[in-house]
Amino acid sequence: QVQLVESGGGLVQPGGSLRLSCAASGSVFSWNAMGWYRQAPGKQREWVATISSGGTTNYADSVKGRFTISRDNAKNTLYLQMNSLKPEDTAVYYCYAAVTTTLLRSADYWGQGTQVTVSS
């Protein structure tokens, strides 16, 4: 069983920065991709950023240039560095992993989410 635990959320002022962490654990055959999604009140969950097993990153237009996704393979931890935060970034942020299980099946896993509130 794969577990993803987010941390680092909180209240920040507009223009501020925050770094989210996602600690991953569990036995898998491979970690194919990891990423971040977010869901604001009254809105659908939206994709924010993805990093592949090879380190290729992709970002939603709304966060490009402000957010940076990275992964520390040694620590098995995913990060989302968020700079120049805006009120519209307020949401619950979810860590996501697409893996190949030890039984060679594709599976997706989600963390429980961490609240990010950008407000003055």
C-alpha positions as CSV (number, residue, x, y, z in Angstrom):
1,Q,0.0,0.0,0.0
2,V,1.3,3.4,-1.0
3,Q,0.8,6.3,1.4
4,L,1.2,10.0,0.5
5,V,1.2,12.5,3.4
6,E,1.2,16.2,2.6
7,S,2.5,18.9,4.9
8,G,3.6,22.6,4.7
9,G,0.2,24.2,4.1
10,G,-0.9,27.2,6.1
11,L,-1.8,30.9,5.9
12,V,0.4,33.3,3.9
13,Q,0.0,36.8,2.7
14,P,-0.3,37.6,-1.0
15,G,3.2,37.7,-2.6
16,G,4.5,35.3,0.0
17,S,6.0,31.9,-0.4
18,L,5.3,28.4,0.8
19,R,6.8,25.0,0.3
20,L,4.6,21.9,0.3
21,S,6.0,18.5,1.0
22,C,4.6,15.1,0.2
23,A,6.2,12.1,1.9
24,A,5.7,8.9,0.0
25,S,6.0,5.4,1.3
26,G,5.2,1.9,0.2
27,S,6.5,-0.7,-2.1
28,V,6.1,-0.2,-5.8
29,F,7.7,-1.5,-8.9
30,S,8.2,2.1,-10.2
31,W,7.1,5.6,-9.5
32,N,6.0,6.8,-13.0
33,A,4.9,10.3,-12.2
34,M,4.0,12.5,-9.2
35,G,2.2,15.7,-9.1
36,W,0.1,18.2,-7.3
37,Y,-3.6,19.0,-7.7
38,R,-5.7,21.6,-5.9
39,Q,-9.3,22.2,-5.2
40,A,-10.8,25.5,-4.2
41,P,-14.2,25.9,-2.5
42,G,-16.9,25.5,-5.1
43,K,-14.6,24.5,-7.8
44,Q,-13.4,21.2,-9.4
45,R,-10.1,19.7,-8.6
46,E,-7.5,21.0,-11.0
47,W,-4.1,19.9,-12.0
48,V,-1.2,22.1,-10.9
49,A,2.1,20.4,-11.7
50,T,3.6,17.0,-12.6
51,I,7.1,15.6,-12.5
52,S,8.0,12.4,-14.3
53,S,10.3,9.7,-13.2
54,G,13.0,11.2,-15.4
55,G,12.5,14.6,-13.9
56,T,10.5,16.3,-16.6
57,T,8.2,18.9,-15.2
58,N,5.0,20.4,-16.4
59,Y,2.8,23.1,-15.0
60,A,-0.6,24.6,-15.4
61,D,-0.6,28.0,-17.0
62,S,-2.0,29.5,-13.9
63,V,1.1,28.7,-11.8
64,K,3.9,28.6,-14.4
65,G,6.7,30.8,-13.4
66,R,5.6,30.9,-9.8
67,F,5.6,27.3,-8.7
68,T,8.3,24.7,-8.9
69,I,7.8,21.0,-8.5
70,S,10.7,18.8,-7.5
71,R,11.4,15.4,-6.0
72,D,14.1,14.1,-3.7
73,N,14.4,10.5,-4.6
74,A,16.7,9.7,-1.7
75,K,14.1,11.0,0.8
76,N,11.2,9.8,-1.3
77,T,9.6,13.2,-1.0
78,L,7.8,15.4,-3.5
79,Y,7.9,19.2,-3.1
80,L,6.0,22.2,-4.5
81,Q,7.7,25.5,-4.0
82,M,5.1,28.2,-4.3
83,N,6.2,31.8,-4.8
84,S,4.4,35.0,-5.5
85,L,1.3,33.5,-4.1
86,K,-2.1,35.0,-5.0
87,P,-5.5,34.8,-3.3
88,E,-6.7,32.6,-6.1
89,D,-4.1,30.0,-5.1
90,T,-6.1,29.3,-2.0
91,A,-7.2,25.7,-2.1
92,V,-6.6,22.3,-0.6
93,Y,-3.5,20.9,-2.3
94,Y,-3.3,17.2,-3.0
95,C,-0.3,15.1,-3.7
96,Y,-0.7,12.5,-6.5
97,A,1.4,9.5,-7.6
98,A,1.0,7.3,-10.6
99,V,2.8,4.0,-10.0
100,T,3.3,0.6,-11.3
101,T,2.6,-1.8,-8.4
102,T,4.7,-4.8,-7.5
103,L,2.2,-6.9,-9.3
104,L,2.8,-4.8,-12.4
105,R,-0.5,-3.0,-12.4
106,S,-1.0,0.7,-12.9
107,A,-2.4,2.5,-9.9
108,D,-3.0,6.1,-8.8
109,Y,-2.7,7.3,-5.2
110,W,-3.7,10.5,-3.5
111,G,-2.8,12.2,-0.3
112,Q,-5.3,13.6,2.1
113,G,-4.5,17.2,1.2
114,T,-3.1,20.3,2.9
115,Q,-4.9,23.6,3.1
116,V,-3.2,26.7,1.6
117,T,-4.8,30.0,2.3
118,V,-3.5,33.2,0.7
119,S,-5.0,36.2,2.4
120,S,-4.1,39.5,3.9
